[in-house]
Amino acid sequence: MYAAIAAYIATNVLTTVKRQMLIYSVVAVGALFTIFAAAYGVDTVHTLLMFRFGGVFASLAVAAFFLVVAAGLFAIAYRLKRPPAKQKISAGRPTLYAVPPHYSRGKLAFVAGAFAATVAASFAAVRRFRANP
């Protein structure tokens, strides 16, 4: 009897710890990309853009790209940080987990799709500027 209660508590603690680790790792990656954006904003190392469009535009374009990536990662971390909605478990549907998962595949697919769309839009913008001299 007490083993089931202990297993339930251990599962809840483990789920919470994993969720917090995920949140902090996404924030850390976002902070890393912010540092990259600051470095590229100060230094113009991307010579292709510099020779094609000039030094100022090259610096701003690369810095803007990394800032967009950092903003996307911070938005994902904020989305994951919100408490999950309480899920109702029906008596007729058995579950595979002791605790139901907090995020459905649809929500994760939406976040991944939003990130992919941001990256694709950034590449399309760079490609458009490269095509028009």
Secondary structure, 3 states (H helix, E strand, C coil): CHHHHHHHHHHHHHHHHHHHHHHHHHHHHHHHHHHHHHHHHHCCCCHHHHHHHCHHHHHHHHHHHHHHHHHHHHHHHHHHHCCCCCCCCCCCCCCCCCCCCCCCHHHHHHHHHHHHHHHHHHHHHHHHHHHCC
